Amino acid sequence: MDPLKLTLEELLYLRLGKFLDQLNGRAVPDLYRVVLEQVDRAVLRQALEHTDGQLGTAAKFLGVDRNTLARKAKHLKVKGPRRTTTGRGRMAR
């Protein structure tokens, strides 16, 4: 199965299934909220990375209000990417 040919929903479905399998039947309190927060965190991190940490640009990219994005980022403890030594560009991986 080529992950590049799967939809985002299919990728999330498969990864979530593996996560649930690893729980071995153990319950996770508020699982739905936990999953949504993890997805939100990943989306915010990617948007901020792709916009070099520019909150307004990331908000526009995501189609949300800048204040909403700032509030969500603060709540989820998501920060913009660390700057490279030149102070520009994407976070080094």
DAWO-V430436 format. One record per backbone hydrogen bond with DSSP energy under -0.5 kcal/mol. CO is the residue of the C=O (numbers start at 1). NH is the residue of the N-H. E is the energy in kcal/mol with one decimal. If there is no record, write none. Layout:
co->CO nh->NH e->E
co->CO nh->NH e->E
This chain:
co->1 nh->3 e->-0.7
co->2 nh->5 e->-2.0
co->3 nh->6 e->-0.9
co->7 nh->11 e->-2.4
co->8 nh->12 e->-2.8
co->9 nh->13 e->-2.7
co->10 nh->14 e->-2.5
co->11 nh->15 e->-2.5
co->12 nh->16 e->-2.8
co->13 nh->17 e->-2.1
co->14 nh->18 e->-1.9
co->15 nh->19 e->-2.1
co->16 nh->20 e->-2.8
co->17 nh->21 e->-2.2
co->18 nh->22 e->-1.9
co->19 nh->23 e->-0.8
co->20 nh->23 e->-0.6
co->20 nh->25 e->-0.6
co->21 nh->24 e->-1.4
co->23 nh->26 e->-2.0
co->27 nh->29 e->-0.5
co->28 nh->31 e->-1.2
co->30 nh->34 e->-2.5
co->31 nh->35 e->-2.8
co->32 nh->36 e->-2.4
co->33 nh->37 e->-2.5
co->34 nh->38 e->-2.1
co->35 nh->39 e->-2.4
co->36 nh->40 e->-2.8
co->37 nh->41 e->-2.7
co->38 nh->42 e->-2.2
co->39 nh->43 e->-2.6
co->40 nh->44 e->-2.8
co->41 nh->45 e->-2.6
co->42 nh->46 e->-2.4
co->43 nh->47 e->-2.6
co->44 nh->48 e->-2.7
co->45 nh->49 e->-2.3
co->46 nh->50 e->-2.9
co->47 nh->51 e->-1.0
co->48 nh->53 e->-3.8
co->49 nh->52 e->-1.4
co->51 nh->54 e->-1.9
co->53 nh->55 e->-1.0
co->54 nh->58 e->-2.7
co->55 nh->59 e->-2.5
co->56 nh->60 e->-2.2
co->57 nh->61 e->-2.6
co->58 nh->62 e->-2.1
co->59 nh->63 e->-1.3
co->59 nh->64 e->-2.5
co->65 nh->69 e->-2.4
co->66 nh->70 e->-2.7
co->67 nh->71 e->-2.5
co->68 nh->72 e->-2.6
co->69 nh->73 e->-2.9
co->70 nh->74 e->-2.2
co->71 nh->75 e->-2.6
co->72 nh->76 e->-2.8
co->73 nh->77 e->-0.5
co->73 nh->78 e->-3.0
co->74 nh->77 e->-0.8
co->77 nh->79 e->-0.5
co->84 nh->87 e->-1.8
